[in-house]
Amino acid sequence: MNYVTSEEIQSNPSILWKEDETIITANGKPVAIVKRITGDPQEELLAIKQAMAMRAAERLRLISKQKGLDKISDEEIDKIIGKARRR
């Protein structure tokens, strides 16, 4: 994976085409990823969004397990949902 600064891109944009994936940094922090498109752009974007959604769901599962929320009963869940809906 190649890292480039936003300043490098301003002076030489073609630097982005040298690698399949490039991380752009600003003030030393990653701010964007540029990925070479090898197929249908819409399909590639959909695949990226699906992967991000799967990672987010996995993080939620881990947090739930850490907090013990994976052990609450269906009845408790229904009570929590009912309370939230009444608000």
Secondary structure as GFF3:
##gff-version 3
##sequence-region A 1 87
A	DSSP	beta_strand	2	5	.	.	.	ID=ss1
A	DSSP	alpha_helix	6	11	.	.	.	ID=ss2
A	DSSP	three_ten_helix	13	18	.	.	.	ID=ss3
A	DSSP	beta_strand	21	26	.	.	.	ID=ss4
A	DSSP	beta_strand	29	35	.	.	.	ID=ss5
A	DSSP	alpha_helix	41	66	.	.	.	ID=ss6
A	DSSP	three_ten_helix	69	71	.	.	.	ID=ss7
A	DSSP	alpha_helix	74	86	.	.	.	ID=ss8
###
